[in-house]
Amino acid sequence: MKKIFIIALILGSLHSFAQTDSIKVEQFCQVIAKPRLLSNKVTIDIDFGDEKNFWSDTRLRTWEGKIKQFNTIIDAMNFMGREGWSFINAYPVRYGDSEIFHFAFRKLFYRRDIP
């Protein structure tokens, strides 16, 4: 009887671990495109919701450690698509004479992969 109870306990704990391991959670990010002063190019910022600190460098980097630069808004959107992010919505925000474009993205992650 003890063996059956121990086996049931082990199988039950494995089953409950597998359920929590496979839960997916939506995460969101925002790509912000700001026009550069006296230029036709834009500056691209990607906001993943991390805390910003003046002393830390939060710029996006490639696998080689180089700072990732985008040529156009479409280049940034293609990058996000390659990384598995899905486009949700885009909207402009007007500041004075310029417009800043915001692009919202979402992606599903396993709960265990989110820090």
C-alpha positions as CSV (number, residue, x, y, z in Angstrom):
1,M,0.0,0.0,0.0
2,K,2.9,2.4,0.8
3,K,4.4,1.7,-2.6
4,I,1.2,2.7,-4.4
5,F,0.9,5.9,-2.3
6,I,4.5,6.9,-3.1
7,I,4.2,6.2,-6.8
8,A,0.9,8.2,-6.9
9,L,2.6,11.0,-5.1
10,I,5.6,11.1,-7.5
11,L,3.4,10.9,-10.6
12,G,1.1,13.7,-9.2
13,S,4.0,16.0,-8.5
14,L,5.5,15.4,-12.0
15,H,2.1,16.1,-13.6
16,S,1.7,19.4,-11.6
17,F,5.2,20.5,-12.6
18,A,4.5,19.9,-16.2
19,Q,1.4,22.0,-16.1
20,T,3.2,25.1,-14.7
21,D,6.1,24.6,-17.1
22,S,3.9,24.9,-20.2
23,I,2.0,28.1,-19.2
24,K,2.5,30.8,-21.8
25,V,2.3,34.5,-21.0
26,E,1.9,37.4,-23.3
27,Q,4.6,40.0,-23.3
28,F,4.5,43.4,-25.1
29,C,7.0,45.9,-26.4
30,Q,6.9,49.2,-28.3
31,V,9.1,50.4,-31.1
32,I,9.4,54.2,-31.1
33,A,10.6,56.0,-34.2
34,K,11.7,59.6,-33.7
35,P,12.8,61.9,-36.6
36,R,16.4,63.0,-36.5
37,L,17.1,66.7,-36.4
38,L,17.9,68.1,-39.9
39,S,17.7,64.6,-41.5
40,N,15.3,62.3,-43.3
41,K,16.4,59.4,-41.1
42,V,14.8,58.2,-37.8
43,T,16.1,57.1,-34.4
44,I,14.6,53.8,-33.4
45,D,14.1,52.9,-29.7
46,I,12.6,49.6,-28.5
47,D,10.9,49.6,-25.1
48,F,10.6,46.2,-23.5
49,G,9.3,47.6,-20.3
50,D,12.6,47.4,-18.5
51,E,13.5,50.0,-15.9
52,K,15.7,52.7,-17.5
53,N,18.7,53.9,-15.6
54,F,20.9,56.9,-16.5
55,W,24.1,54.9,-15.7
56,S,23.3,51.7,-17.6
57,D,23.5,51.2,-21.4
58,T,20.2,49.7,-22.5
59,R,20.8,49.9,-26.2
60,L,19.9,46.8,-28.3
61,R,23.0,44.8,-29.2
62,T,23.7,42.1,-31.8
63,W,25.0,38.6,-30.8
64,E,28.5,39.9,-31.5
65,G,28.1,42.8,-29.0
66,K,27.8,45.6,-31.5
67,I,25.0,48.2,-31.1
68,K,22.1,47.3,-33.4
69,Q,21.2,50.2,-35.7
70,F,18.2,50.3,-38.0
71,N,18.2,52.0,-41.4
72,T,14.4,52.6,-41.5
73,I,11.2,51.9,-39.6
74,I,10.6,48.9,-41.9
75,D,14.0,47.5,-41.0
76,A,13.1,47.6,-37.3
77,M,9.7,46.0,-38.0
78,N,11.3,43.2,-40.0
79,F,13.8,42.7,-37.2
80,M,10.9,42.3,-34.7
81,G,9.2,39.9,-37.0
82,R,12.3,37.7,-37.3
83,E,12.5,37.7,-33.5
84,G,9.0,36.3,-33.3
85,W,7.1,39.4,-32.3
86,S,3.6,40.0,-33.8
87,F,2.5,43.5,-34.8
88,I,-0.6,44.8,-33.0
89,N,-1.0,48.5,-33.7
90,A,0.7,51.7,-34.8
91,Y,-0.1,55.3,-33.9
92,P,1.5,58.7,-34.3
93,V,2.0,61.2,-31.5
94,R,2.5,64.8,-32.5
95,Y,5.2,66.9,-30.7
96,G,5.4,70.4,-32.1
97,D,6.2,70.2,-35.8
98,S,7.3,66.5,-35.7
99,E,5.5,63.2,-35.3
100,I,6.8,60.3,-33.2
101,F,5.5,56.9,-34.4
102,H,4.8,54.1,-31.9
103,F,4.4,50.5,-33.0
104,A,3.1,47.9,-30.5
105,F,4.2,44.3,-30.7
106,R,3.4,41.1,-28.7
107,K,5.0,37.7,-28.2
108,L,4.1,34.6,-26.2
109,F,6.8,33.3,-23.8
110,Y,6.9,30.4,-21.4
111,R,6.5,31.7,-17.9
112,R,9.8,30.0,-16.9
113,D,11.6,32.1,-19.5
114,I,10.5,35.5,-18.1
115,P,13.0,36.9,-15.5
